[in-house]
């Protein structure tokens, strides 16, 4: 599973990255987690509100810091 956190490095984006990382570790998921902070790369996903979570190339969450429950739901755990 390829997970990308889209964000410019703001506090909300960092919080989202850490929350996703925690859920991955707690559930022992086989996932590659990365951050994308380059605004030109972010624009390729057609996302206007950050942070956003992209899973296997599909934007699943955008515009808010998700709860761990919401993260688990989109990751299927």
N, CA, C and O atoms as CSV, one atom per row, in Angstrom:
chain,resi,resn,atom,element,x,y,z
A,1,UNK,N,N,0.855,-1.170,0.000
A,1,UNK,CA,C,0.000,0.000,0.000
A,1,UNK,C,C,0.905,1.238,0.000
A,1,UNK,O,O,1.846,1.326,0.788
A,2,UNK,N,N,0.617,2.170,-0.870
A,2,UNK,CA,C,1.369,3.416,-0.985
A,2,UNK,C,C,0.505,4.547,-0.422
A,2,UNK,O,O,-0.576,4.827,-0.939
A,3,UNK,N,N,0.990,5.190,0.636
A,3,UNK,CA,C,0.243,6.277,1.274
A,3,UNK,C,C,1.083,7.541,1.203
A,3,UNK,O,O,2.247,7.550,1.604
A,4,UNK,N,N,0.480,8.613,0.688
A,4,UNK,CA,C,1.166,9.898,0.592
A,4,UNK,C,C,0.340,10.941,1.332
A,4,UNK,O,O,-0.864,11.072,1.115
A,5,UNK,N,N,1.013,11.678,2.210
A,5,UNK,CA,C,0.363,12.792,2.893
A,5,UNK,C,C,0.719,14.050,2.117
A,5,UNK,O,O,1.892,14.406,2.003
A,6,UNK,N,N,-0.285,14.714,1.589
A,6,UNK,CA,C,-0.076,15.950,0.858
A,6,UNK,C,C,-0.211,17.123,1.824
A,6,UNK,O,O,-1.212,17.242,2.531
A,7,UNK,N,N,0.798,17.983,1.849
A,7,UNK,CA,C,0.750,19.147,2.719
A,7,UNK,C,C,2.013,19.962,2.604
A,7,UNK,O,O,3.058,19.458,2.192
A,8,UNK,N,N,1.915,21.214,2.968
A,8,UNK,CA,C,3.033,22.136,2.811
A,8,UNK,C,C,3.945,22.200,4.029
A,8,UNK,O,O,4.848,23.035,4.080
A,9,UNK,N,N,3.726,21.342,4.993
A,9,UNK,CA,C,4.563,21.336,6.190
A,9,UNK,C,C,3.947,22.079,7.370
A,9,UNK,O,O,4.616,22.314,8.376
A,10,UNK,N,N,2.688,22.445,7.252
A,10,UNK,CA,C,1.995,23.139,8.342
A,10,UNK,C,C,1.702,22.165,9.494
A,10,UNK,O,O,1.870,20.954,9.354
A,11,UNK,N,N,1.271,22.705,10.608
A,11,UNK,CA,C,1.004,21.889,11.788
A,11,UNK,C,C,-0.043,20.809,11.516
A,11,UNK,O,O,0.108,19.677,11.976
A,12,UNK,N,N,-1.096,21.141,10.776
A,12,UNK,CA,C,-2.145,20.161,10.467
A,12,UNK,C,C,-1.604,19.022,9.616
A,12,UNK,O,O,-1.976,17.864,9.806
A,13,UNK,N,N,-0.730,19.352,8.685
A,13,UNK,CA,C,-0.144,18.330,7.809
A,13,UNK,C,C,0.767,17.401,8.605
A,13,UNK,O,O,0.758,16.188,8.398
A,14,UNK,N,N,1.546,17.971,9.507
A,14,UNK,CA,C,2.439,17.170,10.350
A,14,UNK,C,C,1.622,16.265,11.266
A,14,UNK,O,O,1.953,15.092,11.439
A,15,UNK,N,N,0.556,16.807,11.853
A,15,UNK,CA,C,-0.314,16.023,12.732
A,15,UNK,C,C,-0.943,14.860,11.968
A,15,UNK,O,O,-1.031,13.748,12.488
A,16,UNK,N,N,-1.376,15.115,10.743
A,16,UNK,CA,C,-1.973,14.069,9.916
A,16,UNK,C,C,-0.954,12.974,9.625
A,16,UNK,O,O,-1.271,11.790,9.734
A,17,UNK,N,N,0.262,13.356,9.257
A,17,UNK,CA,C,1.321,12.379,8.978
A,17,UNK,C,C,1.568,11.502,10.198
A,17,UNK,O,O,1.630,10.278,10.082
A,18,UNK,N,N,1.710,12.123,11.368
A,18,UNK,CA,C,1.988,11.377,12.595
A,18,UNK,C,C,0.837,10.437,12.955
A,18,UNK,O,O,1.073,9.321,13.416
A,19,UNK,N,N,-0.408,10.882,12.747
A,19,UNK,CA,C,-1.573,10.045,13.058
A,19,UNK,C,C,-1.618,8.819,12.138
A,19,UNK,O,O,-1.891,7.708,12.593
A,20,UNK,N,N,-1.353,9.022,10.855
A,20,UNK,CA,C,-1.350,7.900,9.903
A,20,UNK,C,C,-0.219,6.939,10.257
A,20,UNK,O,O,-0.409,5.723,10.251
A,21,UNK,N,N,0.950,7.480,10.563
A,21,UNK,CA,C,2.094,6.652,10.943
A,21,UNK,C,C,1.763,5.793,12.164
A,21,UNK,O,O,2.111,4.613,12.213
A,22,UNK,N,N,1.090,6.391,13.146
A,22,UNK,CA,C,0.711,5.667,14.364
A,22,UNK,C,C,-0.242,4.509,14.042
A,22,UNK,O,O,-0.056,3.401,14.546
A,23,UNK,N,N,-1.246,4.753,13.218
A,23,UNK,CA,C,-2.210,3.710,12.853
A,23,UNK,C,C,-1.509,2.583,12.097
A,23,UNK,O,O,-1.794,1.409,12.334
A,24,UNK,N,N,-0.603,2.926,11.201
A,24,UNK,CA,C,0.140,1.907,10.442
A,24,UNK,C,C,0.944,1.032,11.400
A,24,UNK,O,O,0.910,-0.196,11.308
A,25,UNK,N,N,1.668,1.673,12.321
A,25,UNK,CA,C,2.509,0.924,13.262
A,25,UNK,C,C,1.679,0.066,14.211
A,25,UNK,O,O,2.020,-1.090,14.460
A,26,UNK,N,N,0.591,0.623,14.740
A,26,UNK,CA,C,-0.248,-0.117,15.691
A,26,UNK,C,C,-0.891,-1.347,15.063
A,26,UNK,O,O,-1.133,-2.342,15.746
A,27,UNK,N,N,-1.167,-1.281,13.767
A,27,UNK,CA,C,-1.864,-2.378,13.094
A,27,UNK,C,C,-0.937,-3.243,12.255
A,27,UNK,O,O,-1.399,-4.170,11.588
A,28,UNK,N,N,0.351,-2.963,12.274
A,28,UNK,CA,C,1.321,-3.766,11.546
A,28,UNK,C,C,1.068,-3.828,10.045
A,28,UNK,O,O,1.256,-4.869,9.416
A,29,UNK,N,N,0.643,-2.711,9.484
A,29,UNK,CA,C,0.316,-2.686,8.060
A,29,UNK,C,C,1.573,-2.645,7.200
A,29,UNK,O,O,2.580,-2.044,7.576
A,30,UNK,N,N,1.499,-3.286,6.056
A,30,UNK,CA,C,2.571,-3.245,5.075
A,30,UNK,C,C,2.293,-2.047,4.172
A,30,UNK,O,O,1.630,-2.170,3.142
A,31,UNK,N,N,2.813,-0.882,4.576
A,31,UNK,CA,C,2.521,0.349,3.846
A,31,UNK,C,C,3.770,1.209,3.749
A,31,UNK,O,O,4.597,1.241,4.661
A,32,UNK,N,N,3.888,1.898,2.634
A,32,UNK,CA,C,4.968,2.845,2.425
A,32,UNK,C,C,4.383,4.240,2.601
A,32,UNK,O,O,3.589,4.688,1.774
A,33,UNK,N,N,4.771,4.933,3.677
A,33,UNK,CA,C,4.233,6.250,4.009
A,33,UNK,C,C,5.243,7.327,3.657
A,33,UNK,O,O,6.391,7.282,4.100
A,34,UNK,N,N,4.807,8.304,2.852
A,34,UNK,CA,C,5.667,9.424,2.488
A,34,UNK,C,C,4.895,10.729,2.597
A,34,UNK,O,O,3.665,10.745,2.650
A,35,UNK,N,N,5.655,11.834,2.628
A,35,UNK,CA,C,5.067,13.173,2.626
A,35,UNK,C,C,5.389,13.840,1.298
A,35,UNK,O,O,6.478,13.656,0.753
A,36,UNK,N,N,4.453,14.607,0.781
A,36,UNK,CA,C,4.688,15.396,-0.423
A,36,UNK,C,C,4.405,16.854,-0.070
A,36,UNK,O,O,3.262,17.232,0.185
A,37,UNK,N,N,5.466,17.667,-0.058
A,37,UNK,CA,C,5.322,19.071,0.325
A,37,UNK,C,C,5.479,20.020,-0.856
A,37,UNK,O,O,5.271,21.224,-0.706
A,38,UNK,N,N,5.840,19.505,-2.023
A,38,UNK,CA,C,6.020,20.329,-3.220
A,38,UNK,C,C,4.650,20.702,-3.779
A,38,UNK,O,O,3.881,19.834,-4.192
A,39,UNK,N,N,4.353,22.003,-3.789
A,39,UNK,CA,C,3.017,22.457,-4.191
A,39,UNK,C,C,2.692,22.065,-5.638
A,39,UNK,O,O,1.531,21.804,-5.952
A,40,UNK,N,N,3.682,22.020,-6.512
A,40,UNK,CA,C,3.429,21.615,-7.900
A,40,UNK,C,C,3.033,20.149,-7.984
A,40,UNK,O,O,2.170,19.783,-8.783
A,41,UNK,N,N,3.657,19.306,-7.165
A,41,UNK,CA,C,3.285,17.881,-7.120
A,41,UNK,C,C,1.901,17.714,-6.489
A,41,UNK,O,O,1.101,16.900,-6.951
A,42,UNK,N,N,1.621,18.480,-5.439
A,42,UNK,CA,C,0.307,18.414,-4.781
A,42,UNK,C,C,-0.798,18.785,-5.765
A,42,UNK,O,O,-1.861,18.164,-5.774
A,43,UNK,N,N,-0.548,19.791,-6.586
A,43,UNK,CA,C,-1.562,20.246,-7.544
A,43,UNK,C,C,-1.918,19.158,-8.563
A,43,UNK,O,O,-3.009,19.188,-9.133
A,44,UNK,N,N,-1.030,18.216,-8.798
A,44,UNK,CA,C,-1.315,17.120,-9.733
A,44,UNK,C,C,-2.469,16.242,-9.249
A,44,UNK,O,O,-3.116,15.558,-10.042
A,45,UNK,N,N,-2.722,16.271,-7.926
A,45,UNK,CA,C,-3.821,15.488,-7.361
A,45,UNK,C,C,-5.137,16.268,-7.373
A,45,UNK,O,O,-6.165,15.760,-6.924
A,46,UNK,N,N,-5.105,17.502,-7.886
A,46,UNK,CA,C,-6.301,18.342,-7.976
A,46,UNK,C,C,-6.937,18.576,-6.600
A,46,UNK,O,O,-8.160,18.580,-6.462
A,47,UNK,N,N,-6.092,18.769,-5.595
A,47,UNK,CA,C,-6.543,19.010,-4.226
A,47,UNK,C,C,-6.302,20.473,-3.896
A,47,UNK,O,O,-5.194,20.982,-4.064
A,48,UNK,N,N,-7.345,21.147,-3.424
A,48,UNK,CA,C,-7.216,22.564,-3.091
A,48,UNK,C,C,-7.179,22.811,-1.588
A,48,UNK,O,O,-6.795,23.898,-1.155
A,49,UNK,N,N,-7.564,21.844,-0.797
A,49,UNK,CA,C,-7.556,22.011,0.661
A,49,UNK,C,C,-6.692,20.920,1.281
A,49,UNK,O,O,-6.844,19.734,0.987
A,50,UNK,N,N,-5.789,21.352,2.141
A,50,UNK,CA,C,-4.826,20.445,2.760
A,50,UNK,C,C,-5.076,20.357,4.254
A,50,UNK,O,O,-5.700,21.259,4.813
A,51,UNK,N,N,-4.623,19.326,4.914
A,51,UNK,CA,C,-3.873,18.190,4.393
A,51,UNK,C,C,-4.776,17.215,3.630
A,51,UNK,O,O,-6.003,17.278,3.703
A,52,UNK,N,N,-4.123,16.318,2.902
A,52,UNK,CA,C,-4.853,15.296,2.171
A,52,UNK,C,C,-4.099,13.975,2.285
A,52,UNK,O,O,-2.877,13.955,2.426
A,53,UNK,N,N,-4.844,12.876,2.223
A,53,UNK,CA,C,-4.252,11.543,2.279
A,53,UNK,C,C,-4.566,10.843,0.966
A,53,UNK,O,O,-5.725,10.725,0.569
A,54,UNK,N,N,-3.511,10.379,0.299
A,54,UNK,CA,C,-3.642,9.662,-0.969
A,54,UNK,C,C,-3.242,8.210,-0.709
A,54,UNK,O,O,-2.153,7.942,-0.204
A,55,UNK,N,N,-4.121,7.286,-1.054
A,55,UNK,CA,C,-3.839,5.864,-0.884
A,55,UNK,C,C,-3.872,5.206,-2.252
A,55,UNK,O,O,-4.890,5.221,-2.944
A,56,UNK,N,N,-2.738,4.629,-2.628
A,56,UNK,CA,C,-2.599,3.971,-3.930
A,56,UNK,C,C,-3.098,4.856,-5.072
A,56,UNK,O,O,-3.805,4.395,-5.967
A,57,UNK,N,N,-2.715,6.146,-5.025
A,57,UNK,CA,C,-3.020,7.079,-6.102
A,57,UNK,C,C,-4.382,7.740,-6.051
A,57,UNK,O,O,-4.705,8.551,-6.919
A,58,UNK,N,N,-5.194,7.406,-5.044
A,58,UNK,CA,C,-6.546,7.969,-4.932
A,58,UNK,C,C,-6.645,8.817,-3.675
A,58,UNK,O,O,-6.298,8.365,-2.584
A,59,UNK,N,N,-7.123,10.060,-3.832
A,59,UNK,CA,C,-7.309,10.949,-2.684
A,59,UNK,C,C,-8.483,10.425,-1.867
A,59,UNK,O,O,-9.606,10.342,-2.364
A,60,UNK,N,N,-8.214,10.070,-0.602
A,60,UNK,CA,C,-9.248,9.496,0.266
A,60,UNK,C,C,-9.785,10.497,1.283
A,60,UNK,O,O,-10.969,10.471,1.618
A,61,UNK,N,N,-8.917,11.378,1.773
A,61,UNK,CA,C,-9.308,12.372,2.774
A,61,UNK,C,C,-8.642,13.678,2.392
A,61,UNK,O,O,-7.477,13.693,1.992
A,62,UNK,N,N,-9.388,14.794,2.514
A,62,UNK,CA,C,-8.771,16.089,2.241
A,62,UNK,C,C,-9.436,17.187,3.055
A,62,UNK,O,O,-10.624,17.126,3.373
A,63,UNK,N,N,-8.632,18.195,3.381
A,63,UNK,CA,C,-9.159,19.405,3.992
A,63,UNK,C,C,-9.278,19.427,5.502
A,63,UNK,O,O,-9.695,20.438,6.068
A,64,UNK,N,N,-8.922,18.339,6.171
A,64,UNK,CA,C,-8.992,18.332,7.635
A,64,UNK,C,C,-8.059,17.269,8.197
A,64,UNK,O,O,-7.610,16.365,7.492
A,65,UNK,N,N,-7.783,17.407,9.490
A,65,UNK,CA,C,-6.989,16.391,10.181
A,65,UNK,C,C,-7.952,15.280,10.582
A,65,UNK,O,O,-8.849,15.503,11.394
A,66,UNK,N,N,-7.774,14.090,10.022
A,66,UNK,CA,C,-8.710,12.998,10.322
A,66,UNK,C,C,-8.454,12.389,11.700
A,66,UNK,O,O,-7.340,12.440,12.222
A,67,UNK,N,N,-9.496,11.819,12.270
A,67,UNK,CA,C,-9.364,11.089,13.525
A,67,UNK,C,C,-8.713,9.739,13.220
A,67,UNK,O,O,-8.692,9.294,12.073
A,68,UNK,N,N,-8.188,9.103,14.250
A,68,UNK,CA,C,-7.596,7.768,14.047
A,68,UNK,C,C,-8.657,6.793,13.544
A,68,UNK,O,O,-8.354,5.909,12.742
A,69,UNK,N,N,-9.874,6.942,13.999
A,69,UNK,CA,C,-10.971,6.082,13.529
A,69,UNK,C,C,-11.184,6.245,12.034
A,69,UNK,O,O,-11.355,5.259,11.316
A,70,UNK,N,N,-11.175,7.487,11.562
A,70,UNK,CA,C,-11.352,7.752,10.137
A,70,UNK,C,C,-10.176,7.199,9.320
A,70,UNK,O,O,-10.367,6.677,8.222
A,71,UNK,N,N,-8.968,7.319,9.864
A,71,UNK,CA,C,-7.786,6.775,9.191
A,71,UNK,C,C,-7.888,5.269,9.076
A,71,UNK,O,O,-7.645,4.703,8.010
A,72,UNK,N,N,-8.254,4.607,10.193
A,72,UNK,CA,C,-8.404,3.151,10.171
A,72,UNK,C,C,-9.437,2.722,9.125
A,72,UNK,O,O,-9.255,1.715,8.441
A,73,UNK,N,N,-10.507,3.482,9.010
A,73,UNK,CA,C,-11.562,3.144,8.051
A,73,UNK,C,C,-11.038,3.176,6.613
A,73,UNK,O,O,-11.293,2.251,5.841
A,74,UNK,N,N,-10.302,4.242,6.248
A,74,UNK,CA,C,-9.819,4.325,4.862
A,74,UNK,C,C,-8.686,3.335,4.587
A,74,UNK,O,O,-8.442,2.963,3.439
A,75,UNK,N,N,-7.990,2.906,5.664
A,75,UNK,CA,C,-6.933,1.926,5.485
A,75,UNK,C,C,-7.463,0.489,5.565
A,75,UNK,O,O,-6.736,-0.467,5.293
A,76,UNK,N,N,-8.728,0.353,5.937
A,76,UNK,CA,C,-9.350,-0.969,5.966
A,76,UNK,C,C,-8.968,-1.807,7.173
A,76,UNK,O,O,-8.905,-3.033,7.085
A,77,UNK,N,N,-8.710,-1.146,8.318
A,77,UNK,CA,C,-8.383,-1.896,9.550
A,77,UNK,C,C,-9.342,-1.559,10.661
A,77,UNK,O,O,-9.222,-2.092,11.764
